[in-house]
Amino acid sequence: MAESDPRPSPSGGGHMRDFTTGSIWQHILVFSWPMFVGNLFQALYNTVDSFWVGRYIGPEALGAVSISFPVIFALVALIMGLTMATTTLVAQYRGARDDVQVRRTVANSLILIAASGLVSSVAGIVWRVPILRLMRTPEEILEPAALYLGIFLLGLLPMFVFNVLGAILRGLGDSRTPLRYLIYATVINIILDPFFIIGSGPIPAMGIAGVAWATVISQGLSAVLAFIHIMRATDLVPRRRDEWQMDWALAGKLFTIGLPAGLQSTIVSFSMVVVAALVNTFGAQVVAAFGAAGRLDQFAFLPAMSISLAVTALVGQNLGAGRQDRVREIVRRASVLTVLITGAISVLAISWPTVLMRLFTEDSTVLAEGARYLRIVGLNYVPLALMFILTGVLRGAGDTVASMAISFVTLWIVRLPVAWLLSYGLGWGVTGTWWAIVISTILSLLLHWWYYRTGNWQRKVVVRPRLSPA
């Protein structure tokens, strides 16, 4: 039965936005700033871990935590493609005024993400040591890395649930509610870290295991709180048992969009694993520099990532409503904004890299290599930011295959061979790996721009606008 009101408020609050009308500038800014703050807190979340580990446990422990992140990313990347698909479908159905399908998308996404979280967690825990050995993890950090990973992976299910809830709300135009619970998680993690690492009163000193437990607890609490809020304050989550039945046609749409997006993330993540394996051959201190500088990379990418998520939601709603005329203006304005912000960050990273690296360590070798990394990879920030905008457009349209193919070419056929050639073939050492990152990113931007200009992505829209009744 059709909804009597063509535009109900399934989010139950005033944070949803209709992106099909009104100022594009305003939509981008108002929608992206909570995601920027959220991403900032997420980066702070990880950076605080690195701060405490680097300062109070040592460079070997910092390397152990750092080497774990490519493994974690590889395990979750394929599944996180489903959350991207959720945002796309929710946004397009919302733009098409089909709120029944919005709720069906919510139910199916939660079922799929919960099952996937359990499988990924078990697989990661069982295979973590062979994976770390395959990456040529230095023996001195293998045991702490395996310990950290084993505990961290216990928190995959709540992490996945929290992320899919956030994806649903972003598709509806609400970027503020996910921010609230991400802030809760970050604050809890910041409070727990020193107590669990160093110990206090009845809490024993757990070292690197304490970092992992703090993360699991904070993620679990934030996921539970977010789910309770959405159940109480909205009608997004189905209440009846029959509403939780799988809609295989809808699940097929989620996988059609999500699998290429997830495969792209997997391609990216496993290329990171191989790059990390190459970096590992240069010793534990270089590994620590790579990990710490990578934390700073996260901050550089935050504005572009946030604006890219806004672009996905804006493009999805407008294409679902048949407003293709607004899409190119969204791209132009988002690109200008991200270049201005990311360009300033790039100048900071290139000009004062040692100052930034001192946030994590005073080890002279780690400082020197981390500063060299930032001076080179800092050139990478603006091209990568623009690429994020273009991938946001393609995701909003439901076209995730092109980005997957481009990622495969630029990372596996270009980045990895060039990294080995420069690092070992030409004898540049690990500096060659840093330059390979820059070269492959610029090529990826050029290929994404070419594909965007073809306009083929406009034919991949999943949801078509419904005609209003006479």
C-alpha positions as a Python dict, from the first residue, in 0.01 Angstrom:
ca = {
    (1, 'M'): (0, 0, 0),
    (2, 'A'): (140, 341, -94),
    (3, 'E'): (229, 596, 168),
    (4, 'S'): (-37, 865, 210),
    (5, 'D'): (230, 1129, 252),
    (6, 'P'): (481, 1117, -33),
    (7, 'R'): (749, 1267, 187),
    (8, 'P'): (730, 1135, 543),
    (9, 'S'): (1020, 1174, 781),
    (10, 'P'): (1146, 824, 849),
    (11, 'S'): (1444, 959, 1041),
    (12, 'G'): (1210, 1108, 1295),
    (13, 'G'): (1412, 1426, 1329),
    (14, 'G'): (1502, 1757, 1173),
    (15, 'H'): (1851, 1665, 1056),
    (16, 'M'): (1740, 1514, 723),
    (17, 'R'): (1789, 1726, 414),
    (18, 'D'): (1627, 1723, 71),
    (19, 'F'): (1918, 1778, -169),
    (20, 'T'): (1704, 1802, -482),
    (21, 'T'): (1621, 2170, -424),
    (22, 'G'): (1796, 2470, -273),
    (23, 'S'): (2154, 2593, -262),
    (24, 'I'): (2417, 2335, -358),
    (25, 'W'): (2685, 2528, -169),
    (26, 'Q'): (2473, 2522, 144),
    (27, 'H'): (2395, 2151, 111),
    (28, 'I'): (2762, 2060, 67),
    (29, 'L'): (2878, 2271, 360),
    (30, 'V'): (2597, 2187, 602),
    (31, 'F'): (2605, 1815, 523),
    (32, 'S'): (2982, 1769, 507),
    (33, 'W'): (3087, 1954, 822),
    (34, 'P'): (2946, 1691, 1063),
    (35, 'M'): (3117, 1421, 857),
    (36, 'F'): (3440, 1618, 864),
    (37, 'V'): (3417, 1648, 1241),
    (38, 'G'): (3328, 1279, 1259),
    (39, 'N'): (3623, 1182, 1040),
    (40, 'L'): (3840, 1411, 1250),
    (41, 'F'): (3735, 1227, 1562),
    (42, 'Q'): (3791, 893, 1385),
    (43, 'A'): (4143, 1001, 1294),
    (44, 'L'): (4192, 1134, 1646),
    (45, 'Y'): (4068, 798, 1771),
    (46, 'N'): (4350, 619, 1587),
    (47, 'T'): (4608, 892, 1651),
    (48, 'V'): (4553, 883, 2027),
    (49, 'D'): (4629, 511, 2016),
    (50, 'S'): (4954, 581, 1829),
    (51, 'F'): (5043, 863, 2070),
    (52, 'W'): (5011, 646, 2379),
    (53, 'V'): (5179, 345, 2220),
    (54, 'G'): (5468, 545, 2073),
    (55, 'R'): (5529, 749, 2386),
    (56, 'Y'): (5475, 492, 2661),
    (57, 'I'): (5543, 149, 2509),
    (58, 'G'): (5802, 215, 2237),
    (59, 'P'): (5872, 218, 1862),
    (60, 'E'): (5838, -161, 1831),
    (61, 'A'): (5485, -148, 1970),
    (62, 'L'): (5406, 148, 1746),
    (63, 'G'): (5523, -58, 1451),
    (64, 'A'): (5307, -352, 1567),
    (65, 'V'): (4993, -136, 1577),
    (66, 'S'): (5081, 31, 1246),
    (67, 'I'): (5139, -296, 1060),
    (68, 'S'): (4802, -423, 1183),
    (69, 'F'): (4599, -156, 1007),
    (70, 'P'): (4649, -276, 648),
    (71, 'V'): (4536, -622, 764),
    (72, 'I'): (4228, -477, 936),
    (73, 'F'): (4147, -267, 631),
    (74, 'A'): (4184, -569, 405),
    (75, 'L'): (3941, -771, 618),
    (76, 'V'): (3672, -503, 636),
    (77, 'A'): (3708, -347, 289),
    (78, 'L'): (3484, -587, 98),
    (79, 'I'): (3211, -562, 360),
    (80, 'M'): (3228, -185, 382),
    (81, 'G'): (3130, -177, 15),
    (82, 'L'): (2784, -280, 136),
    (83, 'T'): (2764, 34, 349),
    (84, 'M'): (2849, 245, 43),
    (85, 'A'): (2574, 65, -150),
    (86, 'T'): (2335, 131, 137),
    (87, 'T'): (2396, 505, 119),
    (88, 'T'): (2349, 500, -260),
    (89, 'L'): (2021, 307, -253),
    (90, 'V'): (1877, 497, 44),
    (91, 'A'): (1963, 830, -124),
    (92, 'Q'): (1818, 728, -461),
    (93, 'Y'): (1499, 582, -309),
    (94, 'R'): (1465, 895, -96),
    (95, 'G'): (1504, 1114, -405),
    (96, 'A'): (1242, 903, -582),
    (97, 'R'): (1002, 942, -284),
    (98, 'D'): (988, 565, -223),
    (99, 'D'): (1012, 535, 156),
    (100, 'V'): (883, 176, 162),
    (101, 'Q'): (1199, 73, -23),
    (102, 'V'): (1407, 285, 213),
    (103, 'R'): (1292, 71, 505),
    (104, 'R'): (1344, -252, 313),
    (105, 'T'): (1696, -137, 232),
    (106, 'V'): (1758, -76, 603),
    (107, 'A'): (1646, -427, 703),
    (108, 'N'): (1841, -605, 431),
    (109, 'S'): (2154, -402, 493),
    (110, 'L'): (2152, -482, 866),
    (111, 'I'): (2104, -856, 801),
    (112, 'L'): (2387, -871, 546),
    (113, 'I'): (2628, -658, 749),
    (114, 'A'): (2573, -858, 1071),
    (115, 'A'): (2639, -1190, 897),
    (116, 'S'): (2943, -1049, 721),
    (117, 'G'): (3083, -904, 1044),
    (118, 'L'): (3074, -1241, 1217),
    (119, 'V'): (3245, -1420, 928),
    (120, 'S'): (3516, -1153, 891),
    (121, 'S'): (3588, -1150, 1264),
    (122, 'V'): (3632, -1528, 1286),
    (123, 'A'): (3840, -1546, 967),
    (124, 'G'): (4067, -1263, 1076),
    (125, 'I'): (4131, -1409, 1421),
    (126, 'V'): (4209, -1755, 1281),
    (127, 'W'): (4441, -1636, 1001),
    (128, 'R'): (4604, -1328, 1156),
    (129, 'V'): (4946, -1482, 1221),
    (130, 'P'): (4986, -1637, 870),
    (131, 'I'): (4880, -1304, 718),
    (132, 'L'): (5134, -1113, 926),
    (133, 'R'): (5407, -1359, 828),
    (134, 'L'): (5307, -1329, 463),
    (135, 'M'): (5361, -953, 499),
    (136, 'R'): (5716, -1020, 620),
    (137, 'T'): (5644, -859, 953),
    (138, 'P'): (5971, -822, 1147),
    (139, 'E'): (6001, -1093, 1413),
    (140, 'E'): (6041, -839, 1695),
    (141, 'I'): (5691, -701, 1633),
    (142, 'L'): (5511, -1018, 1515),
    (143, 'E'): (5388, -1130, 1857),
    (144, 'P'): (5253, -789, 1972),
    (145, 'A'): (5095, -732, 1630),
    (146, 'A'): (4916, -1068, 1649),
    (147, 'L'): (4800, -992, 2004),
    (148, 'Y'): (4666, -650, 1905),
    (149, 'L'): (4491, -788, 1595),
    (150, 'G'): (4329, -1078, 1778),
    (151, 'I'): (4163, -848, 2031),
    (152, 'F'): (4077, -572, 1783),
    (153, 'L'): (3896, -813, 1550),
    (154, 'L'): (3653, -903, 1829),
    (155, 'G'): (3501, -559, 1769),
    (156, 'L'): (3433, -596, 1397),
    (157, 'L'): (3061, -672, 1433),
    (158, 'P'): (2973, -357, 1633),
    (159, 'M'): (3200, -156, 1401),
    (160, 'F'): (3010, -283, 1096),
    (161, 'V'): (2669, -221, 1255),
    (162, 'F'): (2763, 133, 1352),
    (163, 'N'): (2890, 206, 1002),
    (164, 'V'): (2580, 76, 825),
    (165, 'L'): (2355, 280, 1056),
    (166, 'G'): (2560, 586, 967),
    (167, 'A'): (2536, 501, 596),
    (168, 'I'): (2157, 479, 619),
    (169, 'L'): (2127, 817, 788),
    (170, 'R'): (2365, 984, 543),
    (171, 'G'): (2157, 858, 251),
    (172, 'L'): (1859, 1031, 411),
    (173, 'G'): (2054, 1354, 445),
    (174, 'D'): (2136, 1324, 817),
    (175, 'S'): (2507, 1349, 890),
    (176, 'R'): (2475, 1481, 1247),
    (177, 'T'): (2338, 1178, 1431),
    (178, 'P'): (2628, 946, 1330),
    (179, 'L'): (2867, 1221, 1445),
    (180, 'R'): (2721, 1222, 1795),
    (181, 'Y'): (2794, 854, 1853),
    (182, 'L'): (3134, 866, 1691),
    (183, 'I'): (3226, 1142, 1936),
    (184, 'Y'): (3105, 919, 2220),
    (185, 'A'): (3330, 636, 2097),
    (186, 'T'): (3631, 865, 2063),
    (187, 'V'): (3592, 1017, 2409),
    (188, 'I'): (3551, 673, 2568),
    (189, 'N'): (3862, 548, 2385),
    (190, 'I'): (4067, 851, 2492),
    (191, 'I'): (3965, 797, 2854),
    (192, 'L'): (4032, 422, 2853),
    (193, 'D'): (4366, 422, 2668),
    (194, 'P'): (4600, 544, 2946),
    (195, 'F'): (4426, 335, 3214),
    (196, 'F'): (4443, 16, 3009),
    (197, 'I'): (4798, 73, 2878),
    (198, 'I'): (4971, 194, 3195),
    (199, 'G'): (4732, 55, 3454),
    (200, 'S'): (4569, 228, 3750),
    (201, 'G'): (4436, 88, 4077),
    (202, 'P'): (4255, -240, 4010),
    (203, 'I'): (4319, -210, 3635),
    (204, 'P'): (4642, -396, 3544),
    (205, 'A'): (4891, -257, 3293),
    (206, 'M'): (4803, -434, 2967),
    (207, 'G'): (5036, -255, 2724),
    (208, 'I'): (4945, -301, 2359),
    (209, 'A'): (4655, -532, 2453),
    (210, 'G'): (4503, -241, 2647),
    (211, 'V'): (4493, -29, 2331),
    (212, 'A'): (4294, -299, 2153),
    (213, 'W'): (4053, -354, 2443),
    (214, 'A'): (3987, 19, 2472),
    (215, 'T'): (3895, 25, 2104),
    (216, 'V'): (3665, -279, 2124),
    (217, 'I'): (3480, -143, 2429),
    (218, 'S'): (3435, 207, 2285),
    (219, 'Q'): (3313, 75, 1949),
    (220, 'G'): (3071, -166, 2114),
    (221, 'L'): (2918, 101, 2337),
    (222, 'S'): (2877, 351, 2053),
    (223, 'A'): (2711, 89, 1829),
    (224, 'V'): (2465, -11, 2103),
    (225, 'L'): (2379, 351, 2184),
    (226, 'A'): (2330, 439, 1816),
    (227, 'F'): (2104, 138, 1760),
    (228, 'I'): (1894, 217, 2069),
    (229, 'H'): (1857, 578, 1954),
    (230, 'I'): (1743, 481, 1604),
    (231, 'M'): (1496, 225, 1740),
    (232, 'R'): (1343, 477, 1982),
    (233, 'A'): (1352, 797, 1778),
    (234, 'T'): (1274, 672, 1425),
    (235, 'D'): (1073, 417, 1231),
    (236, 'L'): (1369, 322, 1015),
    (237, 'V'): (1426, -20, 1175),
    (238, 'P'): (1143, -270, 1110),
    (239, 'R'): (958, -390, 1421),
    (240, 'R'): (771, -691, 1279),
    (241, 'R'): (937, -1027, 1216),
    (242, 'D'): (804, -1051, 860),
    (243, 'E'): (977, -722, 775),
    (244, 'W'): (1315, -888, 844),
    (245, 'Q'): (1276, -1139, 562),
    (246, 'M'): (1542, -1116, 295),
    (247, 'D'): (1438, -936, -24),
    (248, 'W'): (1673, -1110, -266),
    (249, 'A'): (1604, -864, -549),
    (250, 'L'): (1702, -576, -320),
    (251, 'A'): (1997, -772, -183),
    (252, 'G'): (2104, -822, -544),
    (253, 'K'): (2105, -445, -595),
    (254, 'L'): (2309, -398, -279),
    (255, 'F'): (2564, -651, -401),
    (256, 'T'): (2564, -515, -756),
    (257, 'I'): (2672, -176, -621),
    (258, 'G'): (2850, -293, -307),
    (259, 'L'): (3066, -575, -443),
    (260, 'P'): (3257, -359, -694),
    (261, 'A'): (3292, -87, -429),
    (262, 'G'): (3407, -347, -179),
    (263, 'L'): (3641, -505, -433),
    (264, 'Q'): (3785, -161, -500),
    (265, 'S'): (3848, -117, -129),
    (266, 'T'): (3995, -467, -120),
    (267, 'I'): (4222, -384, -413),
    (268, 'V'): (4331, -71, -229),
    (269, 'S'): (4376, -248, 101),
    (270, 'F'): (4572, -544, -32),
    (271, 'S'): (4793, -307, -228),
    (272, 'M'): (4854, -135, 106),
    (273, 'V'): (4943, -473, 253),
    (274, 'V'): (5196, -533, -26),
    (275, 'V'): (5335, -181, 9),
    (276, 'A'): (5361, -242, 385),
    (277, 'A'): (5541, -570, 314),
    (278, 'L'): (5788, -381, 95),
    (279, 'V'): (5834, -116, 363),
    (280, 'N'): (5883, -390, 623),
    (281, 'T'): (6200, -502, 444),
    (282, 'F'): (6364, -173, 548),
    (283, 'G'): (6333, -243, 922),
    (284, 'A'): (6113, -174, 1225),
    (285, 'Q'): (6200, 197, 1250),
    (286, 'V'): (6096, 262, 889),
    (287, 'V'): (5775, 69, 962),
    (288, 'A'): (5711, 296, 1261),
    (289, 'A'): (5775, 607, 1048),
    (290, 'F'): (5539, 479, 779),
    (291, 'G'): (5266, 410, 1033),
    (292, 'A'): (5299, 743, 1215),
    (293, 'A'): (5314, 947, 895),
    (294, 'G'): (5014, 752, 770),
    (295, 'R'): (4819, 880, 1070),
    (296, 'L'): (4897, 1233, 953),
    (297, 'D'): (4781, 1136, 603),
    (298, 'Q'): (4441, 1062, 753),
    (299, 'F'): (4403, 1422, 864),
    (300, 'A'): (4503, 1546, 519),
    (301, 'F'): (4237, 1333, 354),
    (302, 'L'): (3957, 1417, 599),
    (303, 'P'): (3811, 1723, 420),
    (304, 'A'): (3807, 1548, 81),
    (305, 'M'): (3663, 1228, 226),
    (306, 'S'): (3388, 1423, 401),
    (307, 'I'): (3301, 1625, 93),
    (308, 'S'): (3309, 1307, -117),
    (309, 'L'): (3050, 1145, 112),
    (310, 'A'): (2837, 1457, 79),
    (311, 'V'): (2873, 1438, -300),
    (312, 'T'): (2752, 1075, -296),
    (313, 'A'): (2439, 1167, -102),
    (314, 'L'): (2369, 1479, -309),
    (315, 'V'): (2423, 1304, -641),
    (316, 'G'): (2219, 1000, -531),
    (317, 'Q'): (1916, 1203, -429),
    (318, 'N'): (1929, 1425, -739),
    (319, 'L'): (1965, 1134, -980),
    (320, 'G'): (1685, 948, -803),
    (321, 'A'): (1468, 1260, -848),
    (322, 'G'): (1569, 1299, -1213),
    (323, 'R'): (1768, 1617, -1146),
    (324, 'Q'): (2077, 1542, -1361),
    (325, 'D'): (2107, 1916, -1425),
    (326, 'R'): (2233, 1972, -1070),
    (327, 'V'): (2501, 1701, -1071),
    (328, 'R'): (2776, 1880, -1269),
    (329, 'E'): (2731, 2190, -1053),
    (330, 'I'): (2775, 1970, -745),
    (331, 'V'): (3103, 1841, -890),
    (332, 'R'): (3236, 2187, -973),
    (333, 'R'): (3161, 2338, -635),
    (334, 'A'): (3280, 2037, -436),
    (335, 'S'): (3608, 2034, -632),
    (336, 'V'): (3678, 2403, -565),
    (337, 'L'): (3612, 2358, -195),
    (338, 'T'): (3827, 2047, -155),
    (339, 'V'): (4123, 2193, -347),
    (340, 'L'): (4129, 2505, -130),
    (341, 'I'): (4124, 2307, 194),
    (342, 'T'): (4349, 2016, 96),
    (343, 'G'): (4599, 2248, -74),
    (344, 'A'): (4656, 2431, 253),
    (345, 'I'): (4710, 2101, 436),
    (346, 'S'): (4956, 1989, 169),
    (347, 'V'): (5165, 2304, 219),
    (348, 'L'): (5170, 2239, 594),
    (349, 'A'): (5283, 1877, 556),
    (350, 'I'): (5558, 1962, 307),
    (351, 'S'): (5685, 2266, 497),
    (352, 'W'): (5686, 2137, 858),
    (353, 'P'): (5699, 1756, 845),
    (354, 'T'): (5938, 1708, 1139),
    (355, 'V'): (5721, 1918, 1368),
    (356, 'L'): (5423, 1701, 1282),
    (357, 'M'): (5615, 1377, 1330),
    (358, 'R'): (5721, 1484, 1681),
    (359, 'L'): (5363, 1426, 1789),
    (360, 'F'): (5442, 1054, 1786),
    (361, 'T'): (5810, 1005, 1856),
    (362, 'E'): (6149, 1158, 1935),
    (363, 'D'): (6343, 872, 1774),
    (364, 'S'): (6577, 1044, 1526),
    (365, 'T'): (6557, 772, 1260),
    (366, 'V'): (6180, 756, 1272),
    (367, 'L'): (6161, 1136, 1260),
    (368, 'A'): (6388, 1162, 957),
    (369, 'E'): (6211, 894, 753),
    (370, 'G'): (5866, 1020, 848),
    (371, 'A'): (5960, 1373, 742),
    (372, 'R'): (6092, 1245, 408),
    (373, 'Y'): (5766, 1058, 355),
    (374, 'L'): (5555, 1369, 420),
    (375, 'R'): (5764, 1591, 190),
    (376, 'I'): (5705, 1350, -97),
    (377, 'V'): (5357, 1211, -29),
    (378, 'G'): (5234, 1560, 63),
    (379, 'L'): (5239, 1627, -313),
    (380, 'N'): (4980, 1352, -339),
    (381, 'Y'): (4710, 1517, -129),
    (382, 'V'): (4535, 1744, -382),
    (383, 'P'): (4522, 1487, -667),
    (384, 'L'): (4383, 1230, -424),
    (385, 'A'): (4128, 1480, -295),
    (386, 'L'): (3997, 1548, -645),
    (387, 'M'): (3982, 1175, -713),
    (388, 'F'): (3765, 1133, -401),
    (389, 'I'): (3515, 1384, -543),
    (390, 'L'): (3487, 1193, -871),
    (391, 'T'): (3447, 857, -698),
    (392, 'G'): (3174, 1017, -484),
    (393, 'V'): (2985, 1105, -803),
    (394, 'L'): (3017, 753, -941),
    (395, 'R'): (2902, 597, -611),
    (396, 'G'): (2601, 828, -601),
    (397, 'A'): (2503, 705, -947),
    (398, 'G'): (2552, 342, -848),
    (399, 'D'): (2845, 301, -1090),
    (400, 'T'): (3117, 134, -885),
    (401, 'V'): (3275, -89, -1152),
    (402, 'A'): (3475, 187, -1324),
    (403, 'S'): (3649, 298, -1003),
    (404, 'M'): (3727, -65, -921),
    (405, 'A'): (3892, -115, -1260),
    (406, 'I'): (4089, 209, -1236),
    (407, 'S'): (4206, 119, -886),
    (408, 'F'): (4329, -219, -1005),
    (409, 'V'): (4527, -66, -1291),
    (410, 'T'): (4682, 221, -1096),
    (411, 'L'): (4762, 25, -780),
    (412, 'W'): (4856, -324, -896),
    (413, 'I'): (4985, -260, -1247),
    (414, 'V'): (5146, 78, -1173),
    (415, 'R'): (5208, 147, -802),
    (416, 'L'): (5347, -186, -687),
    (417, 'P'): (5581, -256, -981),
    (418, 'V'): (5702, 106, -983),
    (419, 'A'): (5759, 91, -606),
    (420, 'W'): (5976, -219, -641),
    (421, 'L'): (6158, -80, -946),
    (422, 'L'): (6242, 252, -778),
    (423, 'S'): (6317, 105, -435),
    (424, 'Y'): (6528, -193, -540),
    (425, 'G'): (6577, -185, -917),
    (426, 'L'): (6714, 170, -918),
    (427, 'G'): (6840, 162, -561),
    (428, 'W'): (6636, 454, -425),
    (429, 'G'): (6552, 264, -108),
    (430, 'V'): (6217, 322, 60),
    (431, 'T'): (6203, 671, -97),
    (432, 'G'): (6115, 499, -425),
    (433, 'T'): (5803, 357, -261),
    (434, 'W'): (5697, 706, -153),
    (435, 'W'): (5733, 835, -512),
    (436, 'A'): (5539, 538, -650),
    (437, 'I'): (5244, 641, -432),
    (438, 'V'): (5243, 989, -586),
    (439, 'I'): (5278, 868, -946),
    (440, 'S'): (4993, 616, -921),
    (441, 'T'): (4757, 864, -756),
    (442, 'I'): (4801, 1125, -1030),
    (443, 'L'): (4734, 859, -1294),
    (444, 'S'): (4421, 748, -1106),
    (445, 'L'): (4290, 1106, -1100),
    (446, 'L'): (4342, 1143, -1475),
    (447, 'L'): (4160, 817, -1550),
    (448, 'H'): (3868, 903, -1322),
    (449, 'W'): (3836, 1245, -1485),
    (450, 'W'): (3834, 1088, -1830),
    (451, 'Y'): (3560, 842, -1731),
    (452, 'Y'): (3353, 1113, -1564),
    (453, 'R'): (3368, 1319, -1885),
    (454, 'T'): (3230, 1028, -2090),
    (455, 'G'): (2901, 1049, -1898),
    (456, 'N'): (2858, 670, -1901),
    (457, 'W'): (2798, 668, -1526),
    (458, 'Q'): (2461, 842, -1575),
    (459, 'R'): (2321, 524, -1731),
    (460, 'K'): (2395, 321, -1415),
    (461, 'V'): (2134, 486, -1190),
    (462, 'V'): (1945, 210, -1006),
    (463, 'V'): (1631, 402, -907),
    (464, 'R'): (1420, 606, -1145),
    (465, 'P'): (1192, 887, -1027),
    (466, 'R'): (828, 805, -981),
    (467, 'L'): (571, 1019, -1157),
    (468, 'S'): (348, 1212, -920),
    (469, 'P'): (-22, 1115, -939),
    (470, 'A'): (-245, 1356, -1127),
}
